[in-house]
Amino acid sequence: MVTDLERVNPASDSPVKVTLLREPTTATSPVSPRPARNLALGLVLGLLAGFGAAVVKQLLDTKLRTKEDVEAMTEAVVLGGIPFDADAEKHPLIIQADPLAGRAEAFRALRTNLQFVDAANHPRVIVVTSSIAGEGKSSTTANLALAMAESGASVCVIEGDLRRPRLLAYLGLEGSIGLTDVLIGRYELDDVLQPFGAHSLTVLGAGASPPNPSELLGSTSMRNTLEELRRRYDYVLIDGAPVLPVTDSTVLTRLADGAIIVAGSGVVTKDQFDHALETFETVNGTVLGIVLNRIPRQARGGYYDYRYEYRPEGQSAPKRSDSTRRRRKGNDETTTRPRKDLVGS
């Protein structure tokens, strides 16, 4: 074929020469597919795809989740972290339900850390609030009050969320009359204060829902009530409404020594949290610190690891239902009929 195609002159030889260098052989293995190569290539591509997806998810994730997220947004100190408990809605008072649980110890750590905030002007009247609803401010307020009273301090906890009160429902106390009745002069303060538990803890419920909560909470009557409670108790904790929907808590912060902001991990977005901080800056409110709530238990490092509990040898965690019955029984000396108009969350 070469001779026929490449011959320029029929009388001359072709300038192209073909030489057989090696005899053809039969392949002993298939050319394709190659499982080892394909497996290695798939592994590399899978790792790259997973890394890329993780980076994209991280960039697109707007939720506030970790202590580092909080510290990157504010100079306010992180007072503590409370681990997530799927049973918290049914048994919000972990200090009483299971005193040795890791979550109960987290509230005691919060109590201790709070004692070191502004040691020169130690805050005694404190508003506990959050950016939005559902971050756990009411259960945090209740457990923090119990932890404070447990240490020997006299504590009065106020149901300051006059729009969607939850605190008394968690405590199992009567709430037909309360703070609003005192502020409008219908009852005296001693008529509506309710003792709770075996320690020096007193509860002041919200009372009837008023048409003007913000104005009522910012009134001279509210200021006088807080000053009276300041004289009577070591600490006054106010369970305030969320900051972004209404202005109630920012108004209360002006009358108190400062506010604690509860940030629900995976609940509030960074923009919402930043907006709440800006709200306090606008009114020159004092933010005493941040409490990171609902921290996933599988997180590691610092106070994020709550896998371990330190109980007396041979003692296991009590059943929550049993401990709840003991809590109810322990409060029989007070009026413990739950409010029918409330739904806990």
NORPE-V997769 format. One record per pair of residues at least 4 apart in sequence whose C-alpha atoms are under 7 Angstrom apart, sorted by the first residue. I is the first residue (numbers start at 1). GAP is how many residues later the second one is. D is the distance in whole Angstrom. If there is no record, write none. Layout:
i=I gap=GAP d=D
i=I gap=GAP d=D
This chain:
i=1 gap=4 d=6
i=2 gap=4 d=6
i=2 gap=14 d=7
i=3 gap=4 d=6
i=3 gap=11 d=5
i=6 gap=8 d=6
i=6 gap=10 d=7
i=7 gap=6 d=6
i=7 gap=7 d=5
i=34 gap=4 d=6
i=35 gap=4 d=6
i=36 gap=4 d=6
i=37 gap=4 d=6
i=38 gap=4 d=6
i=39 gap=4 d=6
i=40 gap=4 d=6
i=41 gap=4 d=6
i=42 gap=4 d=6
i=43 gap=4 d=6
i=44 gap=4 d=6
i=45 gap=4 d=6
i=46 gap=4 d=6
i=47 gap=4 d=6
i=48 gap=4 d=6
i=49 gap=4 d=6
i=50 gap=4 d=6
i=51 gap=4 d=6
i=52 gap=4 d=6
i=53 gap=4 d=6
i=54 gap=4 d=6
i=55 gap=4 d=6
i=56 gap=4 d=6
i=57 gap=4 d=6
i=62 gap=207 d=5
i=62 gap=208 d=6
i=63 gap=203 d=5
i=63 gap=204 d=7
i=63 gap=205 d=6
i=63 gap=206 d=4
i=63 gap=207 d=6
i=64 gap=5 d=6
i=64 gap=201 d=6
i=64 gap=202 d=6
i=64 gap=204 d=6
i=64 gap=205 d=5
i=64 gap=206 d=5
i=65 gap=4 d=7
i=65 gap=200 d=4
i=65 gap=201 d=5
i=66 gap=4 d=7
i=66 gap=199 d=7
i=67 gap=4 d=6
i=68 gap=4 d=6
i=69 gap=4 d=7
i=70 gap=4 d=6
i=71 gap=4 d=6
i=76 gap=211 d=7
i=76 gap=212 d=7
i=76 gap=213 d=5
i=76 gap=214 d=7
i=77 gap=212 d=5
i=77 gap=213 d=6
i=78 gap=211 d=6
i=78 gap=212 d=5
i=78 gap=213 d=6
i=79 gap=31 d=6
i=79 gap=34 d=6
i=79 gap=35 d=7
i=79 gap=210 d=6
i=79 gap=211 d=6
i=79 gap=212 d=6
i=80 gap=29 d=7
i=80 gap=30 d=5
i=80 gap=211 d=5
i=80 gap=212 d=6
i=81 gap=25 d=7
i=81 gap=210 d=6
i=81 gap=211 d=5
i=81 gap=212 d=6
i=81 gap=214 d=7
i=81 gap=222 d=7
i=82 gap=21 d=6
i=82 gap=24 d=6
i=82 gap=210 d=6
i=82 gap=211 d=5
i=82 gap=212 d=6
i=82 gap=213 d=6
i=83 gap=20 d=6
i=83 gap=210 d=6
i=83 gap=211 d=5
i=83 gap=212 d=4
i=83 gap=213 d=6
i=83 gap=214 d=6
i=83 gap=223 d=7
i=84 gap=210 d=4
i=84 gap=211 d=5
i=84 gap=212 d=6
i=84 gap=213 d=6
i=87 gap=4 d=6
i=88 gap=4 d=5
i=89 gap=256 d=6
i=91 gap=6 d=7
i=91 gap=229 d=7
i=92 gap=47 d=6
i=92 gap=78 d=7
i=93 gap=4 d=6
i=93 gap=50 d=6
i=94 gap=4 d=5
i=94 gap=5 d=7
i=94 gap=10 d=6
i=95 gap=4 d=5
i=95 gap=9 d=5
i=95 gap=48 d=6
i=95 gap=51 d=7
i=96 gap=231 d=7
i=97 gap=223 d=6
i=97 gap=226 d=5
i=97 gap=227 d=6
i=98 gap=219 d=7
i=98 gap=220 d=6
i=99 gap=5 d=6
i=100 gap=4 d=6
i=100 gap=5 d=7
i=100 gap=211 d=6
i=101 gap=4 d=6
i=101 gap=208 d=6
i=102 gap=4 d=6
i=102 gap=204 d=6
i=102 gap=207 d=6
i=103 gap=4 d=7
i=104 gap=4 d=7
i=105 gap=4 d=6
i=106 gap=4 d=6
i=107 gap=4 d=6
i=107 gap=36 d=7
i=107 gap=37 d=6
i=107 gap=40 d=7
i=108 gap=4 d=6
i=108 gap=39 d=6
i=109 gap=4 d=6
i=110 gap=4 d=6
i=111 gap=4 d=7
i=111 gap=33 d=6
i=111 gap=36 d=7
i=111 gap=37 d=6
i=117 gap=5 d=7
i=117 gap=171 d=7
i=118 gap=4 d=5
i=123 gap=134 d=5
i=123 gap=135 d=7
i=124 gap=110 d=7
i=124 gap=111 d=5
i=124 gap=112 d=6
i=124 gap=133 d=7
i=125 gap=105 d=7
i=125 gap=110 d=6
i=125 gap=111 d=5
i=125 gap=112 d=6
i=125 gap=131 d=5
i=125 gap=132 d=5
i=126 gap=110 d=6
i=126 gap=111 d=5
i=126 gap=112 d=6
i=126 gap=130 d=6
i=126 gap=131 d=6
i=126 gap=132 d=5
i=126 gap=133 d=6
i=127 gap=110 d=6
i=127 gap=111 d=5
i=127 gap=112 d=6
i=127 gap=113 d=6
i=127 gap=126 d=6
i=127 gap=129 d=7
i=127 gap=131 d=6
i=127 gap=132 d=5
i=127 gap=133 d=6
i=128 gap=9 d=6
i=128 gap=13 d=6
i=128 gap=110 d=6
i=128 gap=111 d=5
i=128 gap=112 d=6
i=128 gap=131 d=6
i=128 gap=132 d=5
i=128 gap=133 d=6
i=129 gap=8 d=6
i=129 gap=110 d=6
i=129 gap=111 d=5
i=129 gap=112 d=6
i=129 gap=113 d=6
i=129 gap=114 d=7
i=129 gap=120 d=7
i=129 gap=131 d=6
i=129 gap=132 d=5
i=129 gap=133 d=6
i=130 gap=5 d=7
i=130 gap=7 d=6
i=130 gap=112 d=5
i=130 gap=113 d=6
i=130 gap=131 d=5
i=130 gap=132 d=5
i=130 gap=133 d=6
i=131 gap=111 d=5
i=131 gap=112 d=5
i=131 gap=113 d=6
i=131 gap=141 d=6
i=131 gap=142 d=6
i=131 gap=145 d=6
i=132 gap=110 d=5
i=132 gap=111 d=7
i=132 gap=112 d=6
i=132 gap=113 d=7
i=133 gap=109 d=6
i=135 gap=127 d=7
i=135 gap=128 d=6
i=135 gap=129 d=4
i=135 gap=132 d=7
i=136 gap=4 d=6
i=136 gap=128 d=7
i=136 gap=157 d=7
i=137 gap=4 d=6
i=137 gap=125 d=6
i=138 gap=4 d=6
i=138 gap=28 d=6
i=138 gap=29 d=6
i=138 gap=101 d=6
i=139 gap=4 d=6
i=140 gap=4 d=6
i=141 gap=4 d=6
i=141 gap=98 d=6
i=142 gap=4 d=6
i=142 gap=25 d=7
i=143 gap=4 d=6
i=144 gap=4 d=6
i=145 gap=4 d=6
i=145 gap=10 d=7
i=145 gap=12 d=7
i=146 gap=4 d=6
i=147 gap=4 d=6
i=148 gap=4 d=7
i=148 gap=5 d=6
i=149 gap=4 d=5
i=149 gap=5 d=6
i=149 gap=6 d=6
i=149 gap=50 d=6
i=149 gap=51 d=6
i=149 gap=52 d=6
i=150 gap=49 d=6
i=153 gap=47 d=7
i=153 gap=81 d=6
i=154 gap=46 d=5
i=154 gap=47 d=6
i=154 gap=79 d=5
i=154 gap=80 d=5
i=154 gap=81 d=7
i=155 gap=45 d=6
i=155 gap=46 d=5
i=155 gap=47 d=6
i=155 gap=78 d=6
i=155 gap=79 d=6
i=155 gap=80 d=5
i=155 gap=81 d=6
i=156 gap=45 d=6
i=156 gap=46 d=5
i=156 gap=47 d=6
i=156 gap=77 d=7
i=156 gap=79 d=6
i=156 gap=80 d=5
i=156 gap=81 d=6
i=157 gap=45 d=6
i=157 gap=46 d=5
i=157 gap=47 d=6
i=157 gap=79 d=6
i=157 gap=80 d=5
i=157 gap=81 d=6
i=158 gap=45 d=6
i=158 gap=46 d=5
i=158 gap=47 d=6
i=158 gap=79 d=6
i=158 gap=80 d=5
i=158 gap=81 d=6
i=159 gap=6 d=7
i=159 gap=8 d=6
i=159 gap=45 d=6
i=159 gap=46 d=5
i=159 gap=47 d=5
i=159 gap=79 d=6
i=159 gap=80 d=5
i=160 gap=46 d=6
i=160 gap=78 d=6
i=160 gap=79 d=5
i=160 gap=80 d=5
i=160 gap=81 d=7
i=161 gap=4 d=5
i=161 gap=78 d=6
i=161 gap=79 d=5
i=161 gap=80 d=5
i=162 gap=44 d=6
i=162 gap=47 d=6
i=162 gap=51 d=6
i=163 gap=46 d=6
i=165 gap=41 d=7
i=166 gap=4 d=7
i=166 gap=176 d=7
i=166 gap=178 d=6
i=167 gap=4 d=6
i=168 gap=4 d=6
i=168 gap=5 d=5
i=168 gap=6 d=7
i=168 gap=7 d=7
i=168 gap=37 d=6
i=169 gap=4 d=7
i=169 gap=169 d=6
i=169 gap=170 d=6
i=169 gap=173 d=6
i=169 gap=175 d=6
i=170 gap=174 d=7
i=172 gap=164 d=5
i=172 gap=165 d=6
i=172 gap=166 d=5
i=173 gap=162 d=6
i=173 gap=163 d=4
i=173 gap=164 d=6
i=173 gap=165 d=5
i=174 gap=161 d=6
i=174 gap=162 d=6
i=174 gap=163 d=5
i=174 gap=164 d=6
i=174 gap=165 d=6
i=175 gap=30 d=6
i=175 gap=31 d=7
i=175 gap=32 d=6
i=175 gap=164 d=6
i=176 gap=31 d=5
i=176 gap=32 d=7
i=177 gap=4 d=6
i=177 gap=15 d=7
i=177 gap=30 d=4
i=177 gap=31 d=6
i=178 gap=4 d=7
i=178 gap=14 d=5
i=178 gap=26 d=6
i=178 gap=27 d=5
i=178 gap=28 d=5
i=178 gap=29 d=4
i=179 gap=4 d=6
i=179 gap=25 d=6
i=179 gap=26 d=6
i=179 gap=27 d=5
i=179 gap=28 d=6
i=180 gap=4 d=6
i=180 gap=26 d=6
i=180 gap=27 d=5
i=180 gap=28 d=6
i=181 gap=4 d=6
i=181 gap=5 d=5
i=181 gap=6 d=6
i=181 gap=26 d=6
i=182 gap=4 d=6
i=182 gap=5 d=5
i=182 gap=6 d=6
i=182 gap=7 d=6
i=183 gap=38 d=6
i=183 gap=39 d=6
i=187 gap=4 d=6
i=189 gap=4 d=7
i=192 gap=12 d=6
i=193 gap=9 d=6
i=193 gap=10 d=6
i=193 gap=11 d=5
i=194 gap=8 d=5
i=194 gap=9 d=5
i=194 gap=10 d=6
i=195 gap=6 d=6
i=195 gap=7 d=4
i=195 gap=8 d=6
i=195 gap=139 d=7
i=196 gap=5 d=6
i=196 gap=6 d=6
i=196 gap=7 d=7
i=196 gap=135 d=7
i=197 gap=4 d=7
i=197 gap=133 d=6
i=197 gap=134 d=6
i=212 gap=4 d=6
i=213 gap=4 d=6
i=213 gap=35 d=7
i=214 gap=4 d=6
i=214 gap=33 d=7
i=214 gap=34 d=5
i=214 gap=37 d=7
i=215 gap=4 d=6
i=217 gap=5 d=6
i=217 gap=31 d=7
i=217 gap=34 d=7
i=217 gap=35 d=6
i=218 gap=4 d=6
i=218 gap=33 d=6
i=218 gap=34 d=6
i=219 gap=4 d=7
i=220 gap=4 d=6
i=221 gap=4 d=6
i=222 gap=4 d=6
i=223 gap=4 d=6
i=223 gap=32 d=6
i=224 gap=4 d=6
i=225 gap=4 d=6
i=226 gap=4 d=6
i=227 gap=4 d=6
i=228 gap=4 d=7
i=229 gap=4 d=6
i=230 gap=4 d=7
i=230 gap=6 d=7
i=240 gap=9 d=5
i=241 gap=7 d=6
i=241 gap=8 d=6
i=242 gap=4 d=7
i=242 gap=7 d=7
i=243 gap=4 d=6
i=243 gap=6 d=6
i=243 gap=7 d=7
i=243 gap=33 d=6
i=244 gap=32 d=6
i=247 gap=4 d=6
i=248 gap=4 d=6
i=249 gap=4 d=6
i=250 gap=4 d=7
i=250 gap=30 d=6
i=252 gap=4 d=6
i=253 gap=4 d=7
i=253 gap=5 d=6
i=253 gap=6 d=6
i=253 gap=32 d=6
i=254 gap=31 d=6
i=258 gap=27 d=7
i=258 gap=28 d=5
i=258 gap=29 d=6
i=258 gap=30 d=6
i=259 gap=27 d=6
i=259 gap=28 d=5
i=259 gap=29 d=6
i=260 gap=27 d=6
i=260 gap=28 d=6
i=260 gap=29 d=5
i=260 gap=30 d=6
i=261 gap=28 d=7
i=261 gap=29 d=5
i=261 gap=30 d=6
i=262 gap=28 d=6
i=262 gap=29 d=5
i=262 gap=30 d=6
i=262 gap=31 d=7
i=263 gap=5 d=7
i=263 gap=27 d=7
i=263 gap=28 d=6
i=263 gap=29 d=5
i=263 gap=30 d=6
i=264 gap=4 d=6
i=264 gap=28 d=6
i=264 gap=29 d=5
i=264 gap=30 d=6
i=265 gap=27 d=6
i=265 gap=28 d=6
i=265 gap=29 d=5
i=265 gap=30 d=6
i=268 gap=4 d=6
i=268 gap=5 d=7
i=269 gap=4 d=6
i=270 gap=4 d=6
i=271 gap=4 d=6
i=272 gap=4 d=6
i=273 gap=4 d=6
i=274 gap=4 d=6
i=275 gap=4 d=6
i=276 gap=4 d=7
i=277 gap=4 d=6
i=278 gap=4 d=6
i=279 gap=4 d=7
i=280 gap=4 d=6
i=280 gap=5 d=5
i=281 gap=4 d=6
i=295 gap=9 d=7
i=297 gap=7 d=7
i=297 gap=8 d=6
i=297 gap=9 d=6
i=297 gap=10 d=7
i=298 gap=7 d=7
i=299 gap=5 d=6
i=299 gap=6 d=6
i=300 gap=4 d=5
i=300 gap=5 d=5
i=301 gap=4 d=6
i=311 gap=4 d=6
i=318 gap=5 d=7
i=319 gap=4 d=6
i=320 gap=4 d=6
i=321 gap=4 d=6
i=322 gap=4 d=6
i=323 gap=4 d=6
i=324 gap=4 d=6
i=325 gap=4 d=6
i=326 gap=4 d=6
i=327 gap=4 d=7
i=328 gap=4 d=7
i=331 gap=5 d=7
i=332 gap=4 d=7
